[in-house]
Amino acid sequence: MRLLAIGILALTVLAGQAEARTAAANANGKWDDARVISVSASGNGPAVQHITLGLNKAAIVQLDSDARDVMVSNPAIVDAVVRTPRRVFLLGVKTGQANAFFFDAAGHQILSIDIHVERDVTDLSSMMHLDIPDSDIHISALNDNIVLTGSVANSMDSARAQDLATRVVDDPKKVLNMLRIKAGEQVLLKVRVAEIERDVSKQFGINLQAAVSAAGVPIIAATANPYGLLGQALAAGSGLQLGNVGTAASPGPNNLQGVLNALEQVGLVHTLAEPNLVAVSGETAKFLAGGEFPVPVSRDQFGNVVVDFKQFGVGLSFTPIVLSPNRISLQVSTEVSELTNEGAFLEQAGATTSSTGTSVTTAGLSVPALAVRRAETTIELPSGGSFAIAGLMQHVTKQDIDGFPGLKDMPVLGALFRSRDFQNNETELVVIVSAYLVNPTMNSKLAGPTDGFVPATEVDTILNGKVNTVYTKDAHGLKAADDGKVGFIVE
């Protein structure tokens, strides 16, 4: 019994000390994770307070007079718990705005608090400053949204900050990224597109014609083997003829003639384009050196052809993303296309009936096809770095032999009864790309191909055959008409 009494006495003392410490903490205004608001109601009229309360955080209202009633405009946003007549707890339940009103025993309003409940972004702000040290990010809450302002070193840090903020609100649409990027965001792309195409065609054939008179009956035999690939000789007027054959009606002596075709054609095509484009980080720039050709898509009620224009030539499209001051991500798409008859669409002429019941005669048309070489890639490289897209080769070899059945297979003499048609097409495309971070510059530092051009005078044109004036002064020394600060230079 004595031990039990001692234990109860010890617990009572400890409880009293804990209550005393709590009372002292309350008196000193020191609360964990709570905001203390001390309000004096001794003035004229009710006191007015404006507070911002963190979501799922609490505030303690300390009054110097007793409050009997407490009313909250929206309990779903702010919950009020009356602990004592002079101490009230306000809990932020949901983001939004609400009002709290306090009344004394006589029904007089002694306090009015406008409460704005927002997300607590303190931990998020600390994490961003630790993970992204070279940035100046300011985080603010707007209802249930997070607003990011300030500046970061590059777009990668901006994306990282937005990703961290998204983890807090669980919805990317609730994060407003207004961060500025300190690094240069303008990228100059120098592209060199080079293509070589070589075509070789060879033909060899012998056309024979013989006339024989047997017992007064004329007999004429001839071979004219076609060329299976082209359908005709490369040059119809080329060849070597031996002998002569008379007509079938009155053949002369037995004789033989032959035409030997040995033809070769070599073609070379060189395509080169060097476009320079500038684009802001994240935006797409496009370039086309070529043209457009009409493609029929439909006919109207009168039979007229409705066309749409398609592009062809040397095209370039790129989207740069500046990851850091010396690191660029590039998405490049380049294409070289030309018109060709291979695979072209042919439509014969004909008659159709329109919607009004009248007969309409439509003319035939031919739509060319496109031979396209295209490459797309995404890489990362430093400012001033280059890369090449090579290996875009196409090698097509075709060979066809036509001849008289059986006779063309004879050794040696079989060459007299057959023809050979050979084609070899080779194409190689190389694209060399260089990327640079660029800054604006003065217009006077830039020069164009027309700078300093002066047409020749009539006397100079007639006497000297000149089309422009020749001078020794440096064209870059000419004063520009526009002194505005425009243009770009490479860093």
Number of C-alpha atoms within 10 A of each C-alpha: 6 6 8 9 9 11 12 11 12 12 11 12 12 12 12 12 12 12 12 12 12 14 12 12 13 13 9 9 16 13 13 8 9 17 18 18 15 14 17 13 16 11 8 7 11 17 17 12 14 11 13 15 25 22 22 15 17 21 21 20 17 20 20 13 15 17 23 16 15 18 14 19 14 14 16 13 20 26 19 18 12 15 10 13 16 16 19 21 18 21 22 27 19 21 22 20 18 19 18 20 18 22 18 16 10 8 11 14 18 23 21 19 17 16 21 22 27 25 24 18 17 11 8 16 18 11 14 20 15 11 13 17 13 13 22 16 21 15 18 17 17 17 16 15 20 25 17 21 16 14 19 22 21 23 22 15 22 22 15 14 24 20 14 17 26 18 12 17 15 12 11 15 10 17 23 16 17 15 24 18 19 14 17 18 22 21 25 22 25 17 21 16 22 17 18 15 17 15 17 15 20 17 23 18 26 22 20 19 17 18 22 20 16 9 6 9 12 16 14 17 10 14 16 18 20 19 23 16 17 14 9 13 21 18 12 8 8 13 16 11 14 11 11 13 19 17 10 14 9 11 18 15 11 15 15 18 16 21 17 17 22 18 16 15 12 12 10 11 10 10 13 14 17 15 17 15 17 21 20 18 20 16 12 15 16 15 14 17 14 13 12 11 13 13 17 13 10 12 12 10 13 16 17 13 16 12 13 12 12 11 16 20 19 25 20 23 16 22 20 27 23 26 21 20 16 15 18 24 19 21 16 19 16 21 19 24 17 16 15 13 12 10 11 12 12 11 11 9 11 10 11 14 13 13 10 8 8 11 13 15 14 17 13 10 13 13 17 18 16 19 15 15 18 15 16 13 11 12 11 17 16 18 21 18 14 15 14 13 15 12 10 14 14 12 12 10 12 11 15 14 18 17 22 15 9 9 14 18 14 11 8 8 11 15 17 20 23 24 26 22 25 19 19 15 16 15 18 16 22 17 21 15 19 18 26 23 27 21 15 13 15 14 16 18 14 14 14 8 7 8 15 18 12 12 13 16 12 12 10 14 14 11 8 10 11 15 14 13 13 12 10 5 9 9 15 14 12 12 11 14 8 10 10 11 12 13 14 19 14 14 11
